[in-house]
């Protein structure tokens, strides 16, 4: 998913057509996925069955919230956002 967000940028002709909004969304997705995966891995390594995220940023940003939940949830652990 992350590779596809930035993959087309390898062509110079696509760089000129990229909108700032598209790059911002791809960056937000990349950061949210990394945070979710790191939290999930730390929880799993320590035997936790849930990961909890809280904060004003997530309340106001449904895209980041969904991305965190998707990347931080597996069959053995669940991710929750306050």
N, C-alpha and C positions, 0 to 999 in steps of 0.2 A: 504494500500500500504506500509506504513512504517513498520507495523507489519510483513508483509511478507518478507520485506528486511532483518530483523533481526531474524525472527521467528525460522529459522532452527538452529540458534546458541545455542539454549537451549540444544541441544544434544551434548555431549562432543565429539562424533565421528565426528561431522560436524565442530567443531572448528578447528581441525587440517587440514581440507581440504579447509578452507576459504582462499581466496587469499586477499592480502592487497588491491588490486584494487577493489574487490567486496565490502569490508568493507568501503573503501573510497567513492565509488559511493553511497552506502546505506546511509552513513552519509551526503553526499552532498544533496541527495534527501530529507532526513529528515529535514535538516536545511533550504533548499529552500522552502519546503512546509510550514514550520512553519512561515517563514518570509512572504510568500505570504498570508497565512491565517490571520496573525496578521494585516498586512497592510489592507487587505480587511475588516476586522472587525472594525478597527479604521475608515476607510473611510465610512463605512456604518453607524457607530454610529454618525458620524459628517455630514451626509447627502451628502457626496461626491459621484459622479457617476463614478469617474475614479481614478485609482492609477497609479502613474508614478514611474518607477525605472530607475536609470541611474548609470553608472559606468563602469570602464574598466573591472572589473571581469565578468560582464554579457556580455560584448561584446566578450570576449574571451571564454566564457563557454556556448555553446548553450544548454547543458543539464539543467543547473541551470536556464537559461532564460526561457526555455519551462516549467519547473516545476513551476516557479514563476507565469507565466501567467496562467497556468492551475489552480493553487490553489488560485489565487487572482481574478479570474473572476467568475461572477455569472450572473444570468438573469437580475439583476438590476445594476451591476457595471462592469466596464471593467478595465483590467490591461494593461498597455503599458510599453514597455522598449525602452529607447533611444539607 
